[in-house]
Amino acid sequence: MQEFLPAVASAADLSTWGLIMGAGPVVKLVMALLALMSVLTWYITAYKWFFLRAAADESERFLDSFWRSRDIEQIYKQAQGYQRSPVAAMFLGGYTELAKLVNDDTEGSRAGDLDNVRRALQKAQTAQRTRLEAMVPFLATTGSSAPFIGLFGTVWGIMTSFREIGATGQAGIDTVAPGIAEALIATAIGLVAAIPAVIAFNYFQRRVRIQLAEMETFESDFLNIVRRHFLK
């Protein structure tokens, strides 16, 4: 019976959790950093998915009401209710500047007034672009750096294993396998963190580009309406 105990202990030590707990302090620090990056990646992925979905839905509803209504005051009131719509935020910025120009009694050039409205729209667009892209760069950072961080942990763990082999003078598979397995866990965790981050980054980049295209189209449409109906 006793001859089976070392085998059982060895098998327990080679379990995934056993390898993680048996790793050296540097490798454990690498694993902890990668685990934190993975948790943040999933949090950002969930948050941005709901946020961008709400932004797209509210923009669609706002544009529908914008083209249906002929009362700009009514559109302004409705736009205030679409807090997550970047297009509605652009309209609010453009409308605020347009109201100042309409209520201004001083005479100005038509082109200069239109430029003021354009700058207000572009300022709002820049703010909304920053809002849409917030936290997404972290996904790119995780996707590009996590495998290398994990590789660093692996290399460090293997170096530690070879130093122990040199100190003990034993190079059997029973001596080498646990240390190398512990080190390779770091690479595996790095890939687990990086792969979802890359997928999420590419997906959100596409969603953000769609929103930016809608804002650019709305800017042109809004300026045309202002040019035809307000700054004659």
C-alpha positions in Angstrom: 0.0 0.0 0.0 2.8 2.4 0.9 4.4 2.1 -2.5 1.4 3.8 -4.1 1.5 6.9 -1.9 4.3 8.7 -3.7 2.4 8.2 -7.0 -0.8 9.6 -5.5 1.1 12.6 -4.1 2.9 13.2 -7.4 -0.4 13.1 -9.3 -2.0 15.6 -6.8 1.0 17.9 -7.3 0.6 17.8 -11.1 -3.0 19.0 -11.0 -3.7 22.4 -12.4 -4.3 24.0 -9.0 -1.4 22.2 -7.5 0.9 23.5 -10.2 -0.4 27.1 -9.7 0.1 26.9 -5.9 3.5 25.2 -6.3 4.9 27.9 -8.7 7.6 30.3 -7.6 6.8 33.8 -6.4 7.7 35.5 -9.8 5.5 33.1 -11.8 2.7 33.5 -9.3 2.9 37.3 -9.7 2.7 36.8 -13.5 -0.3 34.5 -13.1 -2.1 37.0 -10.8 -1.5 39.8 -13.3 -2.8 37.8 -16.2 -5.8 36.7 -14.1 -6.6 40.4 -13.3 -6.3 41.3 -17.0 -8.6 38.5 -17.9 -11.2 39.6 -15.3 -11.0 43.2 -16.6 -11.3 42.0 -20.2 -14.6 40.1 -19.5 -15.9 43.1 -17.5 -15.1 45.5 -20.3 -16.6 43.1 -22.9 -19.9 42.8 -21.1 -20.1 46.5 -20.3 -19.2 47.7 -23.8 -21.6 45.2 -25.4 -24.6 46.5 -23.5 -23.4 50.2 -23.9 -22.9 50.0 -27.7 -26.1 48.1 -28.2 -28.0 50.7 -26.3 -26.2 53.5 -28.2 -27.2 51.9 -31.5 -30.8 51.3 -30.5 -31.2 54.9 -29.2 -29.6 56.4 -32.3 -31.9 54.4 -34.5 -35.0 55.7 -32.6 -33.7 59.2 -32.6 -33.0 59.3 -36.3 -36.5 57.9 -37.0 -38.1 60.7 -34.9 -35.7 63.2 -36.5 -36.8 62.5 -40.0 -40.4 62.1 -39.1 -40.9 65.3 -37.2 -40.9 68.8 -38.8 -40.7 70.6 -35.5 -37.1 71.1 -34.4 -38.2 72.1 -30.9 -39.9 68.8 -30.5 -36.9 67.0 -31.9 -34.7 68.8 -29.3 -37.0 67.6 -26.4 -36.9 64.1 -27.7 -33.1 64.1 -28.1 -32.6 65.0 -24.5 -34.1 61.6 -23.6 -31.6 59.6 -25.6 -28.6 59.9 -23.2 -26.6 57.1 -24.9 -27.1 58.1 -28.5 -24.0 59.7 -30.0 -26.1 61.1 -32.9 -28.6 62.7 -30.5 -25.7 64.2 -28.6 -24.4 65.7 -31.9 -27.8 67.1 -32.6 -28.0 68.8 -29.2 -24.6 70.4 -29.8 -25.5 71.6 -33.2 -29.0 72.8 -32.1 -27.5 74.8 -29.2 -25.1 76.6 -31.5 -27.9 77.2 -34.1 -30.2 78.7 -31.5 -27.5 81.2 -30.5 -27.1 82.2 -34.2 -30.8 82.5 -34.8 -31.3 84.6 -31.6 -28.3 86.8 -32.3 -29.3 90.1 -33.8 -25.9 91.0 -35.1 -25.3 90.5 -38.8 -22.8 87.9 -39.8 -21.8 86.0 -42.9 -23.8 82.9 -43.8 -20.6 80.9 -44.4 -19.3 81.9 -40.9 -22.5 81.0 -39.2 -22.5 77.6 -40.9 -18.9 77.0 -39.8 -19.9 77.7 -36.2 -22.5 75.0 -36.4 -20.1 72.6 -38.1 -17.5 73.2 -35.4 -20.2 72.5 -32.7 -21.1 69.2 -34.4 -17.5 68.2 -34.8 -16.8 69.0 -31.1 -19.7 66.8 -30.1 -18.6 64.1 -32.5 -15.1 64.1 -31.0 -16.5 63.8 -27.5 -18.8 60.9 -28.5 -16.0 59.1 -30.3 -14.0 59.3 -27.1 -16.9 57.9 -25.2 -17.5 55.1 -27.6 -13.9 54.0 -27.7 -13.4 54.2 -23.9 -11.8 51.1 -22.4 -11.6 49.4 -25.8 -7.8 50.1 -26.1 -7.3 48.0 -22.9 -8.6 45.0 -24.9 -5.9 45.6 -27.6 -3.3 46.0 -24.9 -4.3 42.7 -23.3 -4.5 40.9 -26.6 -1.0 41.9 -27.6 0.8 41.8 -24.3 -0.7 38.9 -22.3 1.0 36.1 -24.4 4.4 37.8 -23.8 3.7 38.3 -20.1 2.8 34.6 -19.9 5.9 33.7 -21.9 8.0 35.7 -19.4 6.6 33.7 -16.6 7.3 30.4 -18.5 10.9 31.4 -19.2 11.4 32.4 -15.6 9.9 29.2 -14.3 12.1 27.0 -16.6 15.2 29.0 -15.5 14.3 28.3 -11.9 13.8 24.6 -12.7 17.2 24.3 -14.3 18.8 26.1 -11.4 17.3 23.6 -9.1 18.5 20.7 -11.3 22.0 22.2 -11.2 21.9 22.5 -7.4 20.6 18.9 -6.8 22.3 17.2 -9.7 19.2 15.3 -10.6 17.9 15.6 -14.1 15.2 12.8 -14.2 11.7 13.3 -15.6 10.3 13.3 -12.0 12.5 16.3 -11.2 12.1 18.3 -14.4 8.4 17.7 -15.1 6.8 19.6 -12.2 8.8 22.8 -12.7 8.3 22.9 -16.4 4.6 22.2 -16.0 4.3 25.0 -13.5 6.0 27.4 -16.0 3.8 26.4 -18.9 0.7 27.2 -16.9 1.7 30.9 -17.2 1.7 30.7 -21.0 -1.7 29.0 -20.9 -3.2 31.7 -18.7 -1.7 34.4 -21.0 -3.5 32.8 -24.0 -6.7 32.5 -22.1 -6.5 36.2 -21.3 -5.4 37.3 -24.8 -7.7 35.4 -27.2 -11.1 36.7 -25.8 -9.5 40.2 -25.7 -8.5 40.2 -29.4 -11.9 38.9 -30.4 -13.8 41.5 -28.4 -11.5 44.3 -29.6 -12.1 43.5 -33.3 -15.9 43.2 -32.7 -16.1 46.5 -30.8 -13.9 48.3 -33.3 -16.4 47.4 -36.0 -19.4 48.5 -33.9 -17.6 51.8 -33.2 -16.9 52.4 -36.9 -20.6 51.9 -37.7 -21.5 54.6 -35.1 -18.9 57.0 -36.4 -20.2 56.5 -40.0 -23.7 57.4 -38.8 -22.4 60.5 -37.0 -20.6 61.7 -40.1 -23.7 61.1 -42.3 -25.8 63.0 -39.7 -23.4 65.9 -39.7 -23.8 66.4 -43.5 -27.5 66.0 -43.3 -27.9 68.4 -40.4 -25.7 71.1 -42.1 -27.8 70.8 -45.3 -31.0 71.3 -43.3 -29.5 74.3 -41.6 -28.2 75.8 -44.8 -31.6 75.5 -46.5 -34.0 76.5 -43.7 -32.2 78.6 -41.1 -29.2 80.4 -42.6 -30.7 81.8 -45.8 
